[in-house]
Amino acid sequence: MKTLSVIIKSLREQVRSYWVLLLSLSMGPFFIFVYFLINETSKPQYDIIIINNDRGFAIDGRQVSHGNDLIGFFSAIKSDSLSFPLKIAVSEDPEGCKEKIKSRKADALIIIGASFSEALEKQKLNNTSAEPELEFIGDLTSTSYLISAVWANEIINEYMLGVTETKRLVTVRETALGLSGKIDDFDIYVPGILMVSLIMLMFTASIAFVSEVENKTIMRLKLSGISTASYLGGTSFVQLIVGIASVLLTLLMAIVLGFNYSGSLGIMILVASLTSLSLISFSLIIAALTKSATEVLVVGNFPMFLFMFFTGAAFPLRNNALFTIAGYPVSIQGLMTPTHAVSALNKTLVMNMDFKSIIPEITAIILLTLLYFITGALLFRHRHLKLA
């Protein structure tokens, strides 16, 4: 009953601190919206200009122009693929096109040689001495040129193989893992942003704990006979509700903006709940080191930025393992639970893996949560729950 009383009291206090609550609940959806805008405005597009100097070739009284057909092949692929990153333009002004490339208004220029059709038709007759001529012009130091040239070269090869009816020497088959072949950059960011929404619990939970100290009500709670476990458990339960609500609101915003949600919602809530408990436990450490909400907002910024930017939450981050335990990599970032939570959500939401695959991450989160809680509870009890 005493724990229930603490829960009710904490709910009331949380509602009264509505600005802090709104900050926690809105931060995740806000970041999702920002990353969506960044992704929409930064989608890659490579501009290629084609000059067709092909004079064509007469076959049985019929004029064939593979130069024109190649341009049509480019356009057909562009219209069939939603993710096609090339924009094709046709021109007859070589010098003007070169100026566009120099001024970064275009990425590459492809000049189709005059004998392009003739050489292709001869190759169809197994005349291997005939070589279709194409010229690629661009800034070799530009990444955009290199990428566009690779794309264009692959499309040209595909066209020539079809015309000459020849087979590839090597057939490469690409298999996408999980949903990686169907998602874009925005989908990759979402699992991390879900954790960003939870990281904000550092403020709401720390303030919830320390406000009792600041308002001088912590002593009355102690004198009322409420145990440390009841007080911490009741307050943590309310913060857990806030954390789950924040994650669900963030996920809803992501789905509205086009996130390709997959995997088990139950697994996601489990990971979010365990991560929330770990962050609430870490908040005890912050609360133990502070005496007011103002101090929390100052002191809490340092761990918040560490948890946000060095765990793969705000943006994908590669962790270099210091060593492994049962094959699971252990890194410096691994001392922060969002690192494991992001990994778990990537496996379930992006790679569509089952619960068994994230058992190492779940284990790491639980162990770190226990470490945070024991450390935070001891420090908080020593500093704020002792009777004078």
C-alpha positions in Angstrom: 0.0 0.0 0.0 2.8 2.4 0.8 4.3 1.7 -2.7 0.9 2.5 -4.2 0.8 5.8 -2.3 4.2 6.7 -3.6 3.1 5.9 -7.2 0.0 8.1 -6.8 2.0 10.9 -5.3 4.7 10.6 -8.1 2.0 10.7 -10.7 0.6 13.9 -9.3 4.0 15.5 -9.0 4.8 14.5 -12.6 1.7 16.1 -13.9 2.5 19.3 -11.9 5.9 19.4 -13.6 4.2 19.3 -17.0 6.9 21.2 -18.8 9.5 18.6 -17.9 7.0 15.9 -18.9 6.3 17.5 -22.2 10.0 17.8 -22.9 10.5 14.1 -22.3 7.5 13.0 -24.4 8.1 15.4 -27.3 11.9 15.1 -27.7 11.7 11.7 -29.5 9.0 12.7 -32.0 10.8 16.0 -32.5 14.1 14.2 -33.4 12.2 11.8 -35.6 10.7 14.8 -37.5 14.1 16.5 -37.8 15.8 13.4 -39.1 13.0 12.9 -41.6 13.5 16.4 -42.9 17.3 15.9 -43.1 16.8 12.6 -44.9 14.4 14.1 -47.4 16.6 17.1 -48.2 19.8 15.0 -48.5 18.8 12.2 -50.7 21.6 11.6 -53.2 21.0 12.5 -56.8 23.7 12.5 -59.5 23.3 14.5 -62.7 24.6 13.0 -65.9 24.6 14.7 -69.3 24.7 12.6 -72.5 25.9 13.8 -75.8 24.9 11.5 -78.7 27.3 11.7 -81.6 26.3 8.3 -82.9 25.7 8.5 -86.7 23.8 5.2 -86.7 24.2 2.2 -88.9 22.2 0.9 -91.8 21.1 -2.7 -91.7 19.0 -4.2 -94.6 17.9 -0.7 -95.5 16.9 0.1 -92.0 18.8 2.8 -89.9 19.7 1.7 -86.4 20.8 4.1 -83.8 22.0 2.5 -80.6 23.0 5.9 -79.2 19.3 6.9 -79.1 18.3 3.5 -77.8 20.9 3.7 -75.0 19.5 7.1 -73.9 16.0 5.5 -73.9 17.4 2.6 -71.9 18.7 5.1 -69.3 15.2 6.7 -69.1 13.4 3.4 -68.9 15.5 2.3 -65.9 14.9 5.7 -64.3 11.2 5.4 -64.5 11.1 1.8 -63.3 13.1 2.4 -60.1 12.0 4.6 -57.3 15.4 4.7 -55.7 17.3 5.4 -58.9 19.8 8.2 -58.1 20.6 9.4 -61.6 19.1 12.3 -63.4 19.7 12.1 -67.2 19.9 15.1 -69.5 20.7 15.2 -73.2 22.7 18.0 -74.8 24.6 18.9 -78.0 27.0 21.4 -76.5 30.2 19.8 -75.2 31.8 23.0 -74.0 28.7 24.1 -72.1 28.4 20.7 -70.5 32.0 20.8 -69.3 31.3 24.2 -67.7 28.4 22.8 -65.9 30.6 20.0 -64.5 33.2 22.6 -63.4 30.6 24.6 -61.6 29.1 21.4 -60.0 25.8 21.8 -61.8 26.3 18.3 -63.3 28.4 15.4 -62.1 29.4 13.6 -65.3 29.3 13.9 -69.1 29.0 10.9 -71.4 29.8 11.3 -75.1 28.6 8.5 -77.3 31.1 7.9 -80.2 30.1 8.3 -83.8 30.7 4.6 -84.6 28.8 3.3 -81.5 26.0 1.6 -83.5 28.3 0.2 -86.1 30.6 -1.3 -83.5 27.7 -2.9 -81.6 26.3 -4.4 -84.8 29.7 -5.9 -85.7 30.0 -7.3 -82.2 26.7 -9.1 -82.8 28.4 -10.8 -85.7 31.2 -11.9 -83.4 33.6 -9.3 -84.7 35.5 -8.7 -81.5 37.8 -6.1 -83.1 35.0 -3.6 -83.1 34.9 -1.6 -79.9 32.0 0.7 -79.1 33.4 4.1 -78.1 32.2 6.0 -75.1 33.9 8.9 -73.3 33.3 9.8 -69.7 34.2 13.3 -68.6 34.2 14.6 -65.0 36.2 15.7 -62.0 38.1 12.6 -60.9 38.5 14.0 -57.4 34.7 14.3 -57.0 32.9 11.5 -55.2 29.7 12.4 -57.1 31.5 11.8 -60.4 32.9 8.4 -59.3 29.5 7.2 -58.1 27.6 8.4 -61.1 30.2 6.9 -63.4 29.9 3.5 -61.8 26.1 3.6 -62.1 26.3 4.7 -65.7 28.9 2.2 -66.6 26.8 -0.7 -65.2 23.7 0.5 -67.1 25.7 0.8 -70.3 27.1 -2.7 -69.9 23.6 -4.1 -69.3 22.4 -2.5 -72.5 25.3 -3.8 -74.5 24.9 -7.3 -73.2 21.3 -7.2 -74.2 22.1 -5.9 -77.7 24.9 -8.3 -78.4 23.1 -11.2 -76.8 26.1 -12.2 -74.8 26.3 -13.4 -71.2 28.2 -12.1 -68.3 31.4 -13.8 -67.4 30.4 -13.7 -63.7 26.9 -13.6 -62.4 26.7 -11.8 -59.0 23.7 -12.4 -56.8 23.0 -9.9 -54.0 20.9 -11.0 -51.0 19.6 -8.4 -48.6 19.6 -9.3 -44.9 16.4 -8.7 -43.1 14.7 -5.6 -44.5 18.0 -3.9 -45.5 17.0 -4.0 -49.1 13.8 -2.2 -48.6 14.7 0.5 -46.1 16.3 4.0 -46.5 18.5 6.1 -44.3 15.5 7.3 -42.3 14.6 3.8 -41.3 18.1 3.1 -40.2 18.0 6.1 -37.8 14.7 5.3 -36.2 15.9 2.6 -33.7 18.5 5.0 -32.3 16.0 7.9 -32.1 13.7 5.6 -30.1 16.5 5.4 -27.5 17.0 9.2 -27.7 13.4 9.6 -26.4 14.3 7.4 -23.4 17.6 9.2 -22.7 15.4 12.2 -21.8 14.3 10.2 -18.7 17.6 11.3 -17.2 16.0 14.7 -16.6 12.5 13.6 -15.6 13.6 10.8 -13.3 16.4 12.8 -11.7 14.1 15.7 -11.1 11.4 13.4 -9.7 13.9 12.0 -7.2 15.6 15.3 -6.3 12.5 17.4 -6.1 11.6 15.7 -2.8 15.0 16.9 -1.5 14.5 20.4 -2.8 11.0 20.7 -1.4 12.1 19.3 2.0 9.5 16.5 1.7 12.0 13.7 1.7 12.3 13.7 5.5 8.5 13.5 5.9 8.5 10.5 3.6 11.2 8.9 5.7 9.4 9.6 9.0 6.1 8.1 7.6 7.8 4.7 7.6 8.1 4.3 3.8 11.1 2.1 3.0 13.8 3.0 0.5 12.6 0.2 -1.7 9.0 1.4 -1.7 10.0 5.0 -2.4 12.4 4.2 -5.2 10.2 1.5 -6.7 7.1 3.7 -6.7 8.9 6.7 -8.3 10.6 4.4 -10.8 7.3 2.9 -11.9 5.9 6.3 -12.8 9.1 7.1 -14.8 8.8 3.7 -16.5 5.3 4.6 -17.7 6.7 8.0 -19.0 9.5 6.1 -20.9 7.2 3.6 -22.6 4.8 6.4 -23.5 7.6 8.4 -25.0 8.9 5.4 -27.1 5.4 4.6 -28.4 4.8 8.3 -29.4 8.2 8.4 -31.2 7.4 5.1 -33.0 4.0 6.4 -34.0 5.5 9.6 -35.4 8.1 7.5 -37.3 5.3 5.3 -38.8 3.3 8.3 -39.9 6.4 9.7 -41.7 7.0 6.4 -43.5 9.0 4.2 -41.2 8.8 0.5 -42.4 8.0 -1.0 -39.1 8.7 -4.7 -38.8 9.4 -7.2 -36.0 7.7 -7.8 -32.7 6.1 -4.8 -30.9 6.4 -6.9 -27.7 10.2 -7.2 -28.1 10.5 -3.5 -28.7 8.5 -2.7 -25.6 10.6 -5.2 -23.6 13.9 -3.5 -24.8 12.4 -0.1 -24.2 11.3 -1.1 -20.7 14.6 -2.5 -19.7 16.4 0.5 -21.1 14.1 2.8 -19.2 14.8 1.1 -16.0 18.5 1.3 -16.6 18.3 5.1 -17.3 16.1 5.6 -14.2 18.7 3.7 -12.2 21.4 5.9 -13.7 19.3 9.0 -12.8 19.6 8.0 -9.2 23.3 8.6 -9.4 22.6 12.1 -10.8 20.0 12.8 -8.2 22.5 11.6 -5.5 25.0 14.2 -6.7 22.6 17.1 -6.8 20.2 18.9 -4.5 17.9 20.8 -6.8 16.2 20.6 -10.3 18.5 23.4 -11.4 21.6 21.4 -10.5 20.1 18.4 -12.3 19.7 20.4 -15.5 23.4 21.4 -15.3 25.0 18.2 -14.1 22.7 16.0 -16.2 23.8 17.5 -19.5 27.2 15.8 -19.5 25.9 12.2 -19.2 23.0 12.9 -21.5 25.3 14.0 -24.3 27.5 10.9 -23.7 24.5 8.6 -23.8 23.0 10.4 -26.8 26.0 10.8 -29.1 28.4 8.0 -28.1 26.0 5.1 -28.1 24.7 5.1 -31.6 21.4 6.7 -30.5 21.6 10.1 -32.3 23.4 8.6 -35.3 24.9 5.3 -36.2 28.3 4.7 -34.5 30.7 1.8 -34.9 32.1 0.5 -31.7 35.6 -0.9 -31.5 35.6 -3.9 -29.2 38.2 -4.0 -26.5 37.5 -7.7 -25.9 34.7 -10.3 -26.2 32.7 -12.3 -23.7 31.2 -15.5 -25.2 31.6 -13.9 -28.6 29.8 -10.7 -27.6 32.0 -7.5 -28.2 32.7 -5.3 -25.2 33.6 -1.7 -25.8 33.9 1.5 -23.8 30.5 2.6 -25.2 29.1 -0.7 -23.9 29.2 0.8 -20.4 26.1 2.8 -21.5 23.0 0.7 -21.9 21.6 2.6 -25.0 24.5 1.0 -27.0 23.0 -2.4 -26.4 19.5 -1.3 -26.8 20.2 0.3 -30.2 21.9 -2.9 -31.3 18.9 -5.0 -30.1 16.4 -2.8 -32.0 18.5 -2.8 -35.1 18.4 -6.6 -35.1 14.7 -6.8 -34.5 13.3 -3.8 -36.4 15.8 -3.7 -39.3 17.3 -7.2 -39.6 14.0 -8.9 -38.6 15.8 -11.3 -36.2 14.1 -13.2 -33.4 14.4 -12.7 -29.6 17.1 -15.3 -29.3 19.5 -13.2 -31.3 19.3 -10.3 -28.8 19.8 -12.3 -25.6 23.4 -10.9 -25.3 22.1 -7.3 -25.5 19.3 -8.0 -23.0 21.8 -9.6 -20.6 24.1 -6.6 -20.9 21.3 -4.2 -20.3 20.1 -6.1 -17.2 23.6 -6.3 -15.7 24.3 -2.6 -16.3 20.9 -1.7 -14.8 21.7 -3.6 -11.7 25.1 -1.9 -11.5 23.5 1.6 -12.0 20.7 0.8 -9.5 23.0 -0.5 -6.7 25.4 2.4 -7.1 22.6 5.0 -7.3 20.5 3.6 -4.5 23.4 3.5 -2.1 24.5 7.0 -3.0 21.0 8.4 -2.8 20.2 6.7 0.5 23.5 7.8 2.0 23.0 11.5 0.9 19.3 12.1 1.0 17.5 9.4 2.9 19.5 9.4 6.2 17.8 10.8 9.2 19.8 13.5 11.0 
